[in-house]
Amino acid sequence: MTDWFRENLYPSVAQNLARRTLLYEGDTDFQHVEIFENAAMGRVMALDGIVQTTEKDEFIYHEMMAHVPLFAHGNVRRVLIIGGGDGGVLREVLRHPVDQVTMVDIDGQVIELSKEFLPSLSAGAFDDPRAEIVVGDGVQFVADCDERFDVAIIDSTDPVGPGEGLFTKSFYRRCAAILEDQGIVVTQNGVPYFQAEELVRTSQRFDGVFAHFGFYVVAVPTYYGGFMTLGWGSNARDLSQRLTPSEVARIEQAGFKTRYYNAAIHEGAFALPQYIRDLAAEARHDNS
């Protein structure tokens, strides 16, 4: 008889993944962790009953979280990652010629479990001398921070439990305050077909904090429901503008190979389906 993992993210629809082997199950100080093997997706990590990442499709999400803001900026020296305990975003950021990456995750046990059971996600990134790993509350870190960053990537869980404080206007204000003048912030914003309120709230909370803000899309098979949205904000640049020839060349001549991201995907990700455009427009209208 097949042992099924049933995700509990939505009340009326669910995705099931067959557990071939349960590798780990237990509680950290913050959340319940399950790591198991699935024939199609490889090793899977779920937190509080919600799939966070899989070996087979993680590259899609992590490449888009990292490369879109870093290539859009063009001269990134220092990066802040909030969350991202599996190490996937850290791995992709460190492929760029950055000087330092500070990663802050509230759950050190998730970091250690990821190193043990999902080592391909970080691929040695935790040992890179440019990486500073801080186990702590990302909201508090940003509130107390006196450093400045070129890019801040908020690789959070959904806005419940440990991730809830990473979706507030006060948090986004502090993120804006610790960015350099040309800085960019990127956030995880869920699947708007089922989680429309996340996109609406982020749009409302970015408004008045960033001069330019919006969303781009990525299709990750694990995140059920169609396109996932990633939010972006900047006080210096509009990321949704077409790439210049020099920006395209910068991407194409980066010196490393990607599996999902490229210049055409970068540009196309900002072409939003109409229902997502309507949600963002509705949020701005309600906020006016």
Backbone bond lengths (Angstrom), bond angles and torsions (degrees), N, CA, C in turn:
res aa  C-N    CA-C-N  psi(-1)  N-CA   C-N-CA  omega(-1)  CA-C   N-CA-C  phi
1 M - - - 1.470 - - 1.528 109.78 -
2 T 1.341 117.38 132.47 1.458 122.22 -177.29 1.526 110.66 -71.64
3 D 1.331 114.34 135.08 1.467 121.26 175.46 1.525 107.56 -93.20
4 W 1.334 117.18 114.86 1.458 121.63 -174.44 1.528 111.48 -105.29
5 F 1.340 115.31 136.49 1.458 121.69 167.38 1.524 106.98 -94.25
6 R 1.320 117.31 124.04 1.465 122.08 178.94 1.528 108.35 -109.58
7 E 1.328 115.59 118.40 1.462 120.40 179.50 1.527 110.01 -72.49
8 N 1.331 116.40 138.68 1.472 120.01 -175.71 1.520 113.06 -110.88
9 L 1.336 116.85 34.50 1.461 120.32 -176.23 1.528 112.52 -73.12
10 Y 1.321 117.86 -40.87 1.463 121.65 -175.56 1.531 110.42 -115.28
11 P 1.334 118.05 150.18 1.467 119.93 -176.95 1.526 114.74 -76.63
12 S 1.334 117.86 -24.99 1.466 118.87 -172.05 1.522 115.08 -120.66
13 V 1.331 118.43 -5.75 1.469 122.31 173.97 1.526 107.48 -137.23
14 A 1.319 116.00 155.68 1.463 119.36 -179.06 1.519 109.70 -153.62
15 Q 1.328 115.60 153.37 1.455 119.96 169.14 1.524 108.43 -110.51
16 N 1.334 115.03 144.10 1.455 122.16 179.37 1.519 109.76 -116.36
17 L 1.308 116.55 138.55 1.457 122.21 175.49 1.520 108.21 -125.19
18 A 1.318 115.95 130.54 1.462 120.44 179.86 1.529 109.51 -73.23
19 R 1.317 115.36 126.09 1.461 120.20 175.03 1.530 108.57 -83.26
20 R 1.312 116.29 111.79 1.469 119.22 174.41 1.526 109.67 -78.88
21 T 1.352 115.13 -44.04 1.463 121.49 177.84 1.514 108.67 -144.08
22 L 1.313 117.64 128.18 1.456 121.46 173.08 1.521 107.76 -86.21
23 L 1.324 116.24 116.82 1.462 121.38 -175.78 1.524 112.34 -91.99
24 Y 1.327 115.86 -34.10 1.467 119.13 -178.55 1.520 108.54 -159.53
25 E 1.333 115.77 142.42 1.450 121.35 169.77 1.521 108.33 -149.94
26 G 1.324 116.00 130.86 1.452 119.58 179.72 1.509 111.53 178.43
27 D 1.315 115.88 174.75 1.460 122.56 -179.92 1.525 110.74 -105.42
28 T 1.326 115.85 133.31 1.459 120.66 167.87 1.529 107.31 -90.52
29 D 1.303 117.29 -171.21 1.462 120.27 176.23 1.520 112.07 -69.71
30 F 1.347 117.44 -12.02 1.458 120.66 -171.99 1.524 114.55 -124.65
31 Q 1.342 118.37 -25.44 1.455 119.29 -170.92 1.523 111.24 -162.59
32 H 1.326 114.10 164.58 1.456 120.92 177.77 1.523 108.57 -91.43
33 V 1.331 116.71 132.86 1.460 122.28 -175.43 1.531 109.77 -117.88
34 E 1.315 115.40 133.37 1.459 121.68 170.24 1.530 108.15 -128.81
35 I 1.313 115.95 133.94 1.464 121.72 174.37 1.522 106.88 -129.81
36 F 1.326 116.21 123.33 1.454 120.08 -177.22 1.520 110.08 -144.67
37 E 1.315 115.81 166.63 1.460 121.89 177.86 1.524 110.17 -101.06
38 N 1.320 114.87 138.12 1.458 122.91 176.04 1.524 107.82 -126.58
39 A 1.327 116.64 140.12 1.463 120.23 -173.64 1.525 112.56 -60.61
40 A 1.328 117.97 -35.86 1.464 121.16 -176.94 1.519 112.86 -88.81
41 M 1.335 117.03 -36.63 1.462 120.84 -170.32 1.523 114.24 -105.90
42 G 1.312 118.17 -0.31 1.450 120.49 -177.91 1.520 110.41 73.00
43 R 1.299 116.55 -145.51 1.460 120.10 179.46 1.527 110.37 -77.39
44 V 1.326 114.70 138.51 1.460 122.26 -174.32 1.527 108.31 -124.49
45 M 1.340 116.35 136.34 1.462 120.74 172.13 1.520 109.33 -113.61
46 A 1.347 115.49 129.40 1.459 121.69 175.60 1.518 108.73 -122.65
47 L 1.325 115.90 138.55 1.459 122.60 176.28 1.519 108.41 -118.15
48 D 1.320 116.17 125.71 1.465 122.05 -178.41 1.529 111.66 50.47
49 G 1.332 115.35 41.24 1.462 120.63 175.31 1.507 115.63 79.64
50 I 1.339 117.96 8.29 1.472 121.82 -178.62 1.524 108.80 -119.71
51 V 1.332 117.11 127.18 1.458 121.43 -179.92 1.528 109.45 -64.37
52 Q 1.322 115.63 128.35 1.461 121.41 179.20 1.524 112.21 -101.59
53 T 1.330 116.17 -41.45 1.458 118.68 -175.69 1.518 109.39 -162.35
54 T 1.326 115.24 155.88 1.467 121.18 173.75 1.527 108.52 -135.40
55 E 1.317 115.33 154.98 1.465 119.91 179.90 1.519 112.02 -61.01
56 K 1.336 118.22 -35.13 1.461 120.11 -170.09 1.522 113.71 -78.96
57 D 1.336 118.65 -35.49 1.472 118.08 -175.11 1.528 113.97 -117.88
58 E 1.329 118.21 7.09 1.469 119.62 -177.41 1.516 113.24 -60.10
59 F 1.338 116.56 -30.20 1.460 119.78 -175.68 1.526 111.99 -60.66
60 I 1.321 118.17 -29.96 1.464 121.33 -177.32 1.523 110.04 -64.29
61 Y 1.316 115.15 -54.25 1.467 121.16 -179.63 1.527 111.38 -63.61
62 H 1.319 117.24 -47.92 1.464 119.73 -174.41 1.525 112.37 -67.85
63 E 1.324 117.75 -37.39 1.468 119.44 177.22 1.522 111.05 -64.52
64 M 1.325 117.10 -41.23 1.466 119.29 -177.42 1.526 112.10 -73.64
65 M 1.313 117.87 -32.96 1.467 120.24 175.69 1.523 111.34 -64.86
66 A 1.326 116.52 -37.44 1.459 120.58 -173.01 1.524 113.59 -91.98
67 H 1.322 117.68 -50.62 1.456 119.78 -167.77 1.526 113.51 -76.47
68 V 1.319 117.85 -31.96 1.467 118.49 179.21 1.529 111.12 -59.44
69 P 1.341 120.22 -54.51 1.473 118.05 -179.94 1.520 113.72 -69.30
70 L 1.336 118.29 -36.08 1.464 118.55 -176.51 1.521 111.78 -69.88
71 F 1.333 117.43 -41.82 1.459 118.65 177.49 1.529 111.24 -72.41
72 A 1.333 117.39 -33.35 1.467 119.15 177.62 1.521 110.65 -63.53
73 H 1.316 116.71 -38.15 1.469 120.44 179.54 1.520 111.03 -70.09
74 G 1.326 115.88 -53.29 1.457 120.19 173.66 1.511 116.52 93.03
75 N 1.335 118.48 -15.34 1.467 119.88 -178.96 1.529 109.48 -149.15
76 V 1.309 115.78 56.83 1.465 121.03 -174.42 1.518 110.38 -84.02
77 R 1.319 115.08 127.79 1.472 121.64 175.54 1.519 111.99 -108.15
78 R 1.347 116.44 -41.18 1.453 120.27 -174.06 1.536 109.57 -130.75
79 V 1.333 115.27 132.25 1.459 122.05 -175.97 1.527 109.18 -126.93
80 L 1.325 115.81 139.98 1.453 123.06 172.74 1.519 108.67 -111.76
81 I 1.331 117.38 128.91 1.456 122.80 173.15 1.519 107.54 -116.08
82 I 1.319 116.46 124.29 1.459 121.32 173.76 1.522 107.56 -104.80
83 G 1.325 117.51 123.97 1.456 121.42 -172.62 1.512 109.64 86.39
84 G 1.337 115.20 -149.39 1.467 118.92 175.97 1.507 114.43 71.56
85 G 1.341 117.19 33.33 1.451 120.80 -174.99 1.512 115.46 -61.41
86 D 1.342 117.90 -18.76 1.467 119.70 178.39 1.519 111.96 -75.02
87 G 1.350 117.86 -16.08 1.466 121.35 175.95 1.506 115.52 89.52
88 G 1.342 118.69 0.34 1.455 120.59 -177.04 1.519 113.93 -67.60
89 V 1.334 117.51 -45.80 1.467 120.04 177.59 1.521 110.16 -65.83
90 L 1.323 117.03 -40.92 1.461 121.07 177.46 1.520 110.79 -56.88
91 R 1.315 116.45 -44.76 1.473 121.01 178.47 1.520 111.62 -57.12
92 E 1.339 116.89 -46.88 1.460 120.07 -176.78 1.524 112.11 -70.56
93 V 1.326 117.62 -38.73 1.472 120.78 178.18 1.521 110.28 -61.58
94 L 1.321 116.70 -41.12 1.464 120.61 -176.26 1.522 113.14 -72.41
95 R 1.313 117.99 -5.38 1.457 120.51 172.57 1.537 110.96 -74.89
96 H 1.313 115.95 -16.74 1.467 121.68 176.93 1.533 109.61 -88.84
97 P 1.333 118.16 158.83 1.471 121.32 -179.61 1.534 112.01 -79.47
98 V 1.317 116.66 58.96 1.461 121.80 179.72 1.521 109.78 -85.63
99 D 1.316 116.06 159.03 1.464 120.99 178.16 1.519 112.27 -88.36
100 Q 1.345 116.49 -39.04 1.458 120.42 -176.00 1.520 110.38 -153.38
101 V 1.324 115.05 141.82 1.463 121.77 173.48 1.526 107.75 -128.62
102 T 1.325 116.30 121.81 1.460 121.70 175.58 1.516 108.13 -102.97
103 M 1.325 116.84 120.88 1.459 121.88 178.35 1.520 109.25 -113.13
104 V 1.342 116.18 125.21 1.459 121.99 -177.45 1.523 108.49 -118.41
105 D 1.312 117.13 117.38 1.460 121.65 177.06 1.519 109.02 -130.86
106 I 1.309 116.50 136.13 1.459 121.18 -175.38 1.528 112.56 -71.63
107 D 1.339 116.65 -22.29 1.462 120.07 -171.66 1.527 110.90 -115.33
108 G 1.311 115.44 93.52 1.455 120.14 179.82 1.510 113.11 -63.86
109 Q 1.339 117.17 -26.60 1.459 119.85 178.80 1.526 111.55 -67.80
110 V 1.328 117.64 -34.06 1.465 120.35 175.89 1.522 110.37 -65.38
111 I 1.324 117.09 -39.46 1.467 120.01 176.64 1.527 110.34 -59.16
112 E 1.320 116.76 -48.38 1.464 120.57 -178.05 1.526 111.61 -66.16
113 L 1.323 117.95 -40.35 1.457 120.82 177.63 1.528 111.28 -64.80
114 S 1.329 116.59 -36.92 1.466 120.34 177.58 1.523 110.70 -65.52
115 K 1.317 116.88 -41.22 1.468 119.89 176.98 1.527 110.66 -61.14
116 E 1.327 116.68 -39.49 1.464 120.51 -175.80 1.522 112.77 -77.27
117 F 1.337 117.42 -45.60 1.456 120.50 -170.91 1.530 114.27 -104.33
118 L 1.336 117.61 -20.48 1.466 121.35 -179.01 1.534 110.46 -129.86
119 P 1.334 117.65 53.12 1.471 119.59 -173.58 1.521 114.26 -65.19
120 S 1.340 117.74 -23.14 1.462 119.62 -178.98 1.523 111.75 -68.02
121 L 1.337 117.78 -22.44 1.461 119.63 -178.73 1.520 111.50 -69.02
122 S 1.308 117.12 -44.47 1.470 119.70 179.37 1.517 111.44 -86.20
123 A 1.327 118.11 -28.64 1.470 123.29 175.55 1.530 112.14 48.24
124 G 1.333 116.03 43.02 1.456 120.64 178.42 1.505 115.55 88.00
125 A 1.338 117.95 -0.05 1.470 120.89 -174.54 1.526 112.50 -62.55
126 F 1.324 117.60 -33.54 1.463 119.87 -179.41 1.526 112.27 -63.59
127 D 1.326 117.06 -22.25 1.463 121.14 -179.29 1.527 112.82 -95.62
128 D 1.308 117.66 -1.27 1.472 120.85 179.54 1.528 108.95 -67.19
129 P 1.325 118.44 130.55 1.475 120.33 -178.37 1.518 114.33 -62.51
130 R 1.318 117.88 -17.08 1.461 120.64 177.69 1.520 112.33 -81.38
131 A 1.334 117.28 -9.75 1.457 121.76 -175.63 1.521 110.79 -95.52
132 E 1.333 115.46 127.82 1.458 122.26 172.04 1.521 107.48 -112.10
133 I 1.322 117.37 118.18 1.455 122.61 -176.82 1.527 108.79 -102.91
134 V 1.320 115.53 122.11 1.460 122.10 -179.76 1.530 107.71 -117.02
135 V 1.321 116.47 122.49 1.459 120.47 173.53 1.519 107.21 -93.47
136 G 1.316 116.36 109.61 1.453 120.55 -176.37 1.515 111.60 178.67
137 D 1.304 115.33 177.55 1.463 123.64 -178.75 1.525 109.44 -76.14
138 G 1.341 116.33 119.30 1.463 120.29 -178.52 1.514 112.85 -63.06
139 V 1.330 117.39 -36.11 1.465 120.72 178.60 1.522 110.02 -62.80
140 Q 1.327 116.36 -45.42 1.460 120.22 -179.74 1.516 111.23 -68.02
141 F 1.337 116.57 -38.34 1.465 120.16 179.14 1.516 110.71 -59.47
142 V 1.329 116.04 -47.40 1.465 119.95 -179.45 1.524 111.09 -66.07
143 A 1.337 116.84 -37.98 1.464 120.48 179.80 1.522 111.57 -62.96
144 D 1.338 117.29 -36.13 1.461 121.82 -175.88 1.518 113.39 -94.30
145 C 1.325 117.47 -6.71 1.465 121.59 -168.91 1.530 111.87 -71.37
146 D 1.332 116.62 134.34 1.461 121.04 173.56 1.534 111.22 -116.22
147 E 1.343 115.64 14.00 1.463 121.08 175.72 1.525 109.37 -94.09
148 R 1.332 115.35 168.96 1.465 121.29 177.79 1.522 109.04 -126.04
149 F 1.346 114.50 145.52 1.458 120.57 -176.12 1.527 109.64 -130.91
150 D 1.330 115.21 153.33 1.465 120.67 175.91 1.522 111.52 -82.79
151 V 1.329 116.26 -35.67 1.460 121.98 179.88 1.518 108.76 -138.51
152 A 1.337 116.41 137.56 1.462 122.52 171.79 1.517 107.76 -120.25
153 I 1.325 117.01 126.25 1.464 123.16 -179.25 1.518 107.59 -115.29
154 I 1.330 116.28 119.38 1.459 121.60 -178.81 1.523 107.84 -100.90
155 D 1.323 115.80 91.48 1.466 122.76 -177.47 1.527 107.76 -95.67
156 S 1.317 115.58 75.00 1.460 120.95 -171.44 1.519 111.75 -100.73
157 T 1.329 114.84 166.29 1.450 121.02 166.20 1.526 108.27 -74.90
158 D 1.326 118.04 -174.47 1.460 121.05 176.59 1.529 109.95 -66.81
159 P 1.342 117.93 161.39 1.473 120.89 -173.47 1.522 114.33 -75.39
160 V 1.315 115.39 55.19 1.460 122.40 172.64 1.518 107.07 -138.79
161 G 1.311 117.36 156.72 1.457 120.63 177.74 1.515 111.70 60.54
162 P 1.366 118.46 -134.97 1.460 121.40 -174.97 1.519 114.52 -60.26
163 G 1.356 117.77 -24.32 1.457 120.30 -176.63 1.509 115.39 -89.45
164 E 1.319 118.41 -4.92 1.469 121.05 -170.37 1.521 113.01 -60.80
165 G 1.331 117.20 -41.26 1.465 120.31 -176.28 1.512 114.39 -70.45
166 L 1.340 117.26 -9.20 1.468 121.03 -178.17 1.519 112.45 -88.61
167 F 1.324 117.43 9.89 1.461 121.82 -178.21 1.530 111.83 -123.58
168 T 1.320 118.01 23.14 1.465 121.18 -176.68 1.526 111.09 -103.59
169 K 1.325 115.84 156.89 1.460 120.24 179.45 1.526 111.06 -65.41
170 S 1.337 117.33 -36.55 1.463 119.90 179.62 1.527 110.72 -64.52
171 F 1.324 116.73 -37.40 1.464 119.63 177.15 1.523 110.40 -65.42
172 Y 1.330 117.34 -44.14 1.460 119.87 179.48 1.529 111.61 -64.42
173 R 1.327 117.41 -34.79 1.474 120.14 176.41 1.524 110.72 -62.24
174 R 1.327 116.36 -41.83 1.455 119.23 179.55 1.529 110.57 -68.58
175 C 1.333 117.13 -36.91 1.464 119.52 175.91 1.528 110.38 -59.97
176 A 1.323 115.99 -44.97 1.464 120.00 178.91 1.522 110.95 -61.40
177 A 1.320 116.33 -36.98 1.471 121.03 -176.52 1.522 112.55 -68.93
178 I 1.329 118.42 -26.72 1.462 119.90 -177.90 1.534 112.23 -100.37
179 L 1.336 116.97 8.45 1.454 120.62 174.42 1.521 110.48 -88.19
180 E 1.320 115.88 144.85 1.460 120.69 169.10 1.529 109.27 -64.55
181 D 1.321 116.52 169.49 1.472 120.74 -173.67 1.524 112.92 -57.06
182 Q 1.311 117.60 -34.80 1.463 121.56 -179.61 1.530 112.05 -95.18
183 G 1.320 116.86 15.24 1.455 121.89 -169.89 1.519 115.49 -69.21
184 I 1.337 114.41 159.32 1.469 123.36 -178.35 1.523 108.21 -136.13
185 V 1.322 116.59 138.72 1.462 121.59 170.83 1.519 108.34 -116.23
186 V 1.340 115.93 141.85 1.465 122.52 176.36 1.520 108.23 -128.63
187 T 1.332 116.41 139.14 1.462 121.28 -177.31 1.522 110.79 -130.42
188 Q 1.318 115.78 155.26 1.462 122.77 172.79 1.521 108.06 -84.82
189 N 1.345 116.76 129.00 1.457 119.35 -172.81 1.525 115.98 -128.03
190 G 1.312 116.75 19.88 1.457 119.37 172.50 1.521 114.36 73.14
191 V 1.320 114.84 -172.88 1.464 123.80 -178.06 1.530 107.61 -103.95
192 P 1.336 118.62 104.84 1.470 120.17 -169.42 1.520 115.16 -66.79
193 Y 1.322 118.52 -18.51 1.466 118.53 176.70 1.521 110.41 -61.46
194 F 1.335 116.51 -35.46 1.460 121.41 178.48 1.525 113.12 -110.23
195 Q 1.332 117.70 -19.39 1.462 121.58 -174.91 1.529 110.48 -123.09
196 A 1.324 115.58 48.50 1.457 120.92 -176.20 1.519 112.34 -56.94
197 E 1.342 116.92 -34.42 1.460 120.21 -176.53 1.527 111.83 -63.87
198 E 1.340 117.17 -28.66 1.465 118.91 178.61 1.528 110.22 -65.52
199 L 1.326 116.69 -45.52 1.458 120.39 179.20 1.519 110.62 -64.22
200 V 1.327 117.03 -43.91 1.465 121.06 -179.25 1.525 110.50 -60.90
201 R 1.321 116.79 -47.52 1.467 119.83 -177.90 1.520 111.61 -64.86
202 T 1.333 116.95 -41.66 1.461 119.08 179.21 1.518 110.96 -63.04
203 S 1.328 116.67 -42.95 1.463 120.10 178.52 1.524 110.96 -59.66
204 Q 1.317 116.60 -43.27 1.459 120.52 179.35 1.530 111.82 -66.03
205 R 1.312 116.25 -37.38 1.464 119.76 -176.34 1.521 112.71 -81.24
206 F 1.336 118.12 -27.23 1.466 120.58 173.37 1.528 111.08 -72.00
207 D 1.331 116.13 -31.05 1.462 121.20 -178.67 1.528 109.40 -63.66
208 G 1.324 116.17 124.92 1.456 120.62 -176.93 1.510 113.68 92.98
209 V 1.338 116.68 -13.76 1.468 121.39 176.35 1.522 110.34 -99.88
210 F 1.342 116.21 -43.92 1.460 121.78 -178.93 1.526 110.05 -117.57
211 A 1.327 115.76 138.96 1.463 120.47 177.33 1.521 111.37 -66.89
212 H 1.318 116.20 -32.13 1.461 122.42 178.52 1.522 107.75 -127.32
213 F 1.316 117.18 134.26 1.464 119.88 176.78 1.519 109.31 -160.91
214 G 1.311 115.52 162.40 1.457 120.81 179.69 1.511 110.13 172.17
215 F 1.335 115.75 -151.87 1.456 121.20 -174.43 1.519 109.74 -142.09
216 Y 1.319 115.30 154.94 1.462 120.66 166.87 1.523 107.32 -134.10
217 V 1.322 116.47 162.33 1.460 120.57 -169.88 1.519 111.57 -117.28
218 V 1.331 113.75 154.46 1.459 121.49 176.04 1.532 106.99 -149.59
219 A 1.321 116.34 140.72 1.459 121.25 179.43 1.527 109.28 -102.55
220 V 1.328 116.18 109.17 1.463 122.67 -179.79 1.527 107.49 -113.22
221 P 1.329 119.33 116.16 1.468 120.20 -175.29 1.524 114.40 -52.34
222 T 1.315 117.67 -38.38 1.466 121.15 -177.71 1.523 112.92 -64.35
223 Y 1.329 117.57 -31.44 1.462 120.60 -175.78 1.526 108.67 -90.52
224 Y 1.306 114.39 90.97 1.466 123.34 -169.80 1.533 111.69 -60.84
225 G 1.349 114.99 136.89 1.457 119.46 172.86 1.508 114.87 120.80
226 G 1.333 117.80 13.37 1.459 119.41 178.95 1.512 112.16 96.00
227 F 1.325 115.96 -147.35 1.455 120.26 -176.00 1.525 112.33 -61.72
228 M 1.323 114.60 139.59 1.452 122.26 166.25 1.526 106.79 -96.23
229 T 1.350 116.66 145.66 1.457 119.61 175.68 1.520 110.26 -106.70
230 L 1.310 115.36 141.86 1.458 123.93 171.22 1.524 106.83 -115.66
231 G 1.324 116.44 126.23 1.459 120.37 179.83 1.519 111.20 -86.71
232 W 1.319 116.48 150.33 1.459 120.61 176.86 1.523 109.50 -138.50
233 G 1.323 115.88 149.28 1.458 121.71 176.30 1.516 110.67 -147.04
234 S 1.322 116.45 146.52 1.463 122.06 179.04 1.521 108.86 -159.31
235 N 1.291 116.53 146.98 1.461 120.50 174.09 1.522 112.21 -98.34
236 A 1.336 116.46 7.61 1.463 119.32 -175.77 1.514 113.84 -125.68
237 R 1.342 117.52 -26.88 1.462 117.85 -171.18 1.524 110.97 -146.79
238 D 1.327 114.25 151.74 1.461 121.84 176.41 1.523 107.63 -100.55
239 L 1.313 116.42 105.51 1.463 120.42 -175.64 1.517 112.96 -67.15
240 S 1.329 117.54 -18.87 1.468 119.80 -175.50 1.522 112.71 -80.15
241 Q 1.318 118.42 -5.61 1.466 120.94 178.96 1.520 110.77 -70.74
242 R 1.307 116.62 151.20 1.462 121.24 179.20 1.521 110.51 -59.32
243 L 1.322 115.75 145.84 1.456 120.65 177.92 1.522 110.68 -69.39
244 T 1.307 116.06 143.03 1.466 120.34 173.48 1.534 108.47 -80.79
245 P 1.335 117.15 162.43 1.475 118.88 177.63 1.526 113.08 -55.77
246 S 1.323 117.15 -36.83 1.465 119.14 179.88 1.527 111.26 -69.36
247 E 1.348 117.71 -33.41 1.460 120.76 177.04 1.527 111.21 -69.28
248 V 1.324 116.42 -39.87 1.463 119.93 175.90 1.530 109.87 -61.67
249 A 1.322 116.27 -43.97 1.465 120.05 179.39 1.523 111.21 -62.41
250 R 1.322 116.89 -38.26 1.467 120.81 179.21 1.524 111.03 -60.83
251 I 1.329 116.46 -39.94 1.462 120.83 178.88 1.526 110.34 -69.91
252 E 1.324 116.20 -45.91 1.457 120.29 -175.49 1.520 112.51 -69.59
253 Q 1.336 116.99 -24.09 1.459 121.13 -178.30 1.534 112.06 -107.02
254 A 1.317 116.02 25.85 1.475 120.11 -174.25 1.521 112.91 -66.57
255 G 1.310 117.71 -27.64 1.454 119.56 178.64 1.514 114.51 92.23
256 F 1.316 117.42 7.65 1.459 119.86 173.34 1.524 109.30 -140.88
257 K 1.322 115.41 155.74 1.462 121.41 -174.35 1.523 109.77 -98.58
258 T 1.322 115.94 134.86 1.459 121.96 174.83 1.527 109.14 -109.83
259 R 1.341 115.13 165.97 1.464 120.25 -179.48 1.529 111.54 -109.23
260 Y 1.301 118.36 -19.56 1.474 122.30 179.83 1.522 111.00 -126.48
261 Y 1.299 116.73 -50.14 1.466 122.21 -172.81 1.526 111.58 -73.82
262 N 1.350 115.26 138.41 1.459 122.37 167.66 1.531 107.22 -156.80
263 A 1.309 117.55 -179.39 1.465 120.16 -175.26 1.527 111.69 -63.83
264 A 1.325 117.81 -39.34 1.463 120.38 -179.77 1.523 111.19 -67.71
265 I 1.335 116.98 -39.94 1.459 120.96 177.08 1.521 110.10 -65.45
266 H 1.321 117.42 -40.31 1.468 121.53 177.44 1.523 110.19 -54.88
267 E 1.300 115.72 -51.08 1.461 120.22 -177.02 1.538 111.13 -69.47
268 G 1.332 116.16 -43.18 1.455 120.48 -176.83 1.515 113.79 -68.46
269 A 1.334 117.35 -25.04 1.463 120.57 -177.68 1.521 112.47 -63.98
270 F 1.326 116.72 -20.81 1.467 120.77 -179.58 1.534 112.07 -89.43
271 A 1.339 117.37 -2.24 1.467 121.52 174.57 1.524 107.13 -85.09
272 L 1.321 116.99 96.20 1.458 121.81 -170.76 1.522 111.74 -85.63
273 P 1.347 117.47 138.41 1.462 120.12 170.02 1.527 110.40 -55.88
274 Q 1.325 116.95 151.52 1.459 119.82 -172.70 1.526 112.88 -60.23
275 Y 1.340 118.16 -36.94 1.460 118.17 -178.29 1.522 112.02 -65.86
276 I 1.333 116.86 -28.96 1.461 119.80 176.25 1.524 110.30 -76.28
277 R 1.323 116.98 -40.16 1.468 120.02 175.38 1.531 110.70 -60.09
278 D 1.322 115.94 -40.56 1.466 119.87 -179.55 1.524 111.21 -65.22
279 L 1.337 117.64 -39.80 1.462 120.73 178.24 1.530 110.84 -62.58
280 A 1.326 116.18 -43.89 1.464 119.77 179.72 1.523 110.95 -65.59
281 A 1.334 116.73 -40.85 1.465 120.58 179.09 1.518 110.68 -66.06
282 E 1.330 117.13 -39.98 1.462 121.48 177.93 1.533 110.97 -61.93
283 A 1.314 115.94 -39.72 1.461 120.43 179.91 1.523 110.86 -63.57
284 R 1.326 115.78 -42.07 1.474 118.98 179.78 1.516 110.95 -67.90
285 H 1.335 116.52 -36.47 1.466 119.45 178.07 1.529 110.56 -65.09
286 D 1.341 115.87 -43.73 1.471 119.79 -179.31 1.519 112.06 -66.59
287 N 1.348 115.31 -24.64 1.454 120.06 -177.02 1.514 112.55 -88.70
288 S 1.336 116.84 -7.80 1.473 120.13 -175.05 1.536 111.74 -82.01
